[in-house]
Amino acid sequence: MEFVVFKPKITQDFILSKINQETIMEYYTGLNINSKKLMLSPFRSDNHVTVAFYKSKSGVLYLHDFATNEHINCFNAVMRLFNCNYYQALDIIAKDFGLTEGNHPKISQIKKVAELKESESSKIQVQIKDYTENELKWWKSFGISRKTLKKYHVFSLQHVFLNGELKFTSSLQCPIYGYYFGKDKNSEEKWKIYFPMRTEFRFLNNTNKKLLQGYKQLPKTGDLLVISKSMKDIMAMHEFNIPAVAPNSETLFINDKQLEEFKQRFKHILVIYDHDKTGLHNMWLIRKQHPELNYFYMPWYLSKDFTDSIKLVGVDNMKEYVNEFMSNYKFK
């Protein structure tokens, strides 16, 4: 009699029925998921500690990178580390943990990790200071006034503390600004910290991906709403009497519920992302999902975004451009 051996179908559910997320995440990232401190990212070379783990209400374990605001589950982590697709990641995990045939380490080498209980995101605390003249001059170069900074709760910071430890201090060469979004249900302050003089990892935050920047400052109704990609653009547009909001990251977009609300409140919705590879790609993805919206990017003779264009040509010239655009653009 010939016996047929049925190989298991490698799916996410099959893998998680044999081994938990915590064990997978810790095995591949090499990080202690129960650490209460920020750690170095396993996905890049960086001397700054920016990542921590949390579990969502739906039970999914995530690595949160506060520098890039990415939320990465254990399967995404394997995809990133091996530069592979989702199905290849499942195959790698199954082989490494001996769930299917193939090369894998001895099971005795694998340390099983206890499940991580749902916890709060990292605590950010700040020491606010008065704006210096140089700082206000820098914001003014983008057309943004002190009055607008106050309206959008943007502060100049002296110190930034993470989980009770002093991590960053402002200097003349590296000022620090904080976007304050109020407190959550547990009375924890929600901040997005902005390091404008850095060339990379310019943001640190403990907000969630549902955050919609500029939402609380919107008028109840209007002819036009712009969906942009940054708080800085939102504030600059406010100076031109253009209501605007921005998702928490350029790689995100507002959810369907928010979009339906805005369609009721505003006659036209215009999406403006950066005129660069990332911005154009993300706007193309959004357009595939929402062809009913209007789309625009800054022309080549200006700059890649609204604020940099103001800095390049000045407020008065930008006002002329905006007026001309509003007169000639054919909104849907």
N, C-alpha and C positions, 0 to 999 in steps of 0.2 A: 504494500500500500504506500502510495506517495503522499506525503504530508505537505500542504501548502502553508508557507509562513507569510502572514499578512503584515506588511510594514505599516506602522502607524502613519496617518496623514499628518504631516507637520503643519500645525496651525498654532496661532497664538494661544488659543484656549487649551490645546493639548499640552503645550509647554508649561503653561501656568498651572495645569493640573498636577504636574510632576515637580515643579520647582517654583519658588515664589519670586516676585519682582526684585525684592531686596537682595537675594542671593545673586541674581543675574547682574544687577546694577553694580554691586560691590565687586563682583568677580572681574568685570570688564573695565570699570573705571579705576579700580584700586583705591577708592575713597571710602572712608568710614561714614556710612549713611546715618549713623546715630550721633555724629559730631554736632555739637551746638555752635561751632564756629564756622566761619566762611573758609573755603578751601580753594586751592588752585584748580583751574579748569583742566580736565584731562584731554580736551580737544585742541589745545593750542599752547604755544610757549608764552607764558605770561608770569611776571613776578608779583602780580596783584591777586590776592585772594578774593574771589567773586562768586563762588558757587556754594549752594546749600541744597539740602533735600527736603521735600515736603510731600505729604500725601493729600490728594484732592478729596473732596466730599464723596466722589464716586469710587474712591478706593485706588486710584492710579498713583503710583509713585513717580515723582518728577524730580529731575535735577534742574534747579532754577539758577540760571546765570544772570546775576544782577547787572553785569556789565552790558550784556547784549539783550537782556530781557527774554531769553529763550527758555522754554519749558520743555525738557527732553525726557521721554520715558525710556525704559530699559531697552526697548527694541530700536528706538531712534538712536540711542547711544551706540549700539552695535553697528548700526548703519553708518554713523559718523566715524567711528574708530576704524572700520574696515573699508570705508568708501564703497559700500555696496547698497543694493536695493533691499526692500522690506523682506522679500521672500528669501533672498540670500542670507539675510540676517537670521531669519528663523532656522535655516539649515545650519548655519554656524553654531547657533546656541544648542540646537538639538545634538549635534555631533560632539561639541565640547562637553556637554553634560551627560553623554552616554545614552541619550534617548533614542538614537538611531545609529546605524552603522557609519563608520568613518573614523578618521583620526581625531582623537580627543585625549586630554590628559586623564590620568587615573582619577577615579571618583574620590579617592582618599585625599586628593589635593584640594578638593573643592570644599570650602568652608560654608556651611549653611548659616544664613543670617536671619535673625528674628525679624518678623514683620515690623515695619515702621508705623507707629500710630500717627493719626492725623495731627498735625501741629501747625502752629502759626508761622508765617514767614518771618524772616529776620527783622529785628527791631532796628529802625533807623531813628536816631535822635540828633538834633542839630543845635548849634548855638548861632542865633541870628545876630547880625551886626548891621550898622548903618551902611548904606551905599556910599562908596567913595566917588569923587568927581570923575575919576578915570572910568569907573564901572558904569556910571550913568552915561558917560560920553560913548562908551562902547555900545551900549544898548541903543543910544540915539543914532548911531551910525546905521542902524537897521530901521530907523523911523519909530522906535519904541520909546515912549515917554515914561517918566516915573509914575504918572497917574495910571497908565495901562499896566505897568508891573504890579502896582497895588491891586488893581481890579482882578488880575489873574493870580494873585497870591504867589508872586515870585519874589524870593528874598535873597539877599546877599548873606552868605554864611561864613562864619569864622572857623567852626569846627564841625566835623561829622563823626558821629559815634555809631558803630555797628555792634549790636548786642552788648552794649555797655562799654565797649572799648573804643578809645580814640583812634580813628583810622586816617582821617584827612584833615589838614589845616590849610586855610586859604593863604595865599601869598600874592605879591604883586605880579609875579610871573604866571601864577596858576590860581586865578580867582575861582570861587565855587558858588554856584547859584542853586537854590532849592525851589522846586515847584511843589507847593503844598496842596494836597487834595482832601484834607480833613481827616477825621478819625473813622475807623471801622466800628463794627458792633461790639468789639472788645476794647474800645477806647484806645487802640493803637494808631499812632499818627502814620499817615501814608505820604511818602515823599518820593519825588523823582529828582535825583541829584545830578546836576549838569556841570561838567568840567570842560568849558569851551575851548581851552587852549591845548587840550590833548589831541593827538592825531588819531588815536584809537581808544576804544572803551571809554567813551565820553559820558556815559550815563550809568547810574547806579540807582536802583529803586526797589521798593517793597510793595508796589502796587500789583494788581492782577491784570490779566490780558483783556478784561472787560472794560477797563477804564477808558473813558472817552474824554480827552482833554478839551477844555473850553465849553463843555456841555452846560455847566451851571451859569455861564455868562451869556448864553444865547438869548435873543429876544423870543417872545412867545410865537410870533409869526414873522414872515418876511417874503420878499420876492426871490431872494437868492441865499443859499447856504453853500459854503465851500467845505469840502472834506479834504483836508490837507494832511501833512505827515509829521508836523512838529508844533510844539507850543510856541516856538519863536515865530513861525509863519502865522499862526493864529493871532498873536498879538499885533504883528505888523499889519495884517489885514484889518484888524479892529480899528487901527488908526485911519484906515481908508473907508470906514463904515461898512465893512464886509464881514458878516457873521461867519465864523468858521469853527470847525471841530477837527480833532485828529485822533486816530486810534493810538494805543499805547506804543505801537511799533510800526515801522513802515511796511513790515511784512504782514501786518494784520489789516483787516477792514472791519467796519462796523457790522454788527449782526443784523439779521432780518427784522427783528423787532424794532431796533433803533431806526433802521432805514424806513420802515413803514411809518413810524412816528414823524420823521422829518418830511416825508412826502405829504403828510397832512398839514404840517406847519409851514412849509416853504414851497413856493411855486416852482422853483428850479433848484436842482442840486448839481453842483459842479465839482468834479474830482480833479485836484491838482497835486501831482506828485513830482519828484525831482526829475529834471531833464538829464538823467544819467542811466547807465545800464540797469541798475537795480530798480530805480523809480519807474522807468518805462516798462520793464518786465512786470512789475507788480500791478501797474495800471492796466496792462494788457490782460492780466489774469482777472482783475476786477471787471473789466469791460465784457469779458466772456460771460460772467455771471450776471451782470447788470447792464445790458445794452441800452436800457431806457434812460440812463443817466448821461450827463454831459461830461466831457473829458478835455483836459488842456494841460500843456506844459509850457514853461517859459521858452521863448524863442532863442535861437542860437546867439543872437547879438546881445542878449542880456546875460543872465547867469542861470545856474541849474535850478535855483529855487527863488521864491518871492523875496525873502529877506536879503539874500546875496545880490539880487538885482537892484534893490533899493540902495545897498551900499555902493554898488558899481556906478549907478547913474544919478543918485540923489533923489530925495523925496519929491521935489517938484516935477522932475522928468517922469518919475514913476506915476505920479498922479495923472499926468497927460496920457501916459500909456494905458492906465486903468480906465480912464474915461473913454478913450478911443475903443478899447476892448469891449466895454459895456454897451457902447453904441452900435457896434458892428457884429458882435458874436450872435449867432443864431441859436438861441437856446431851444431845447426840446420841451 
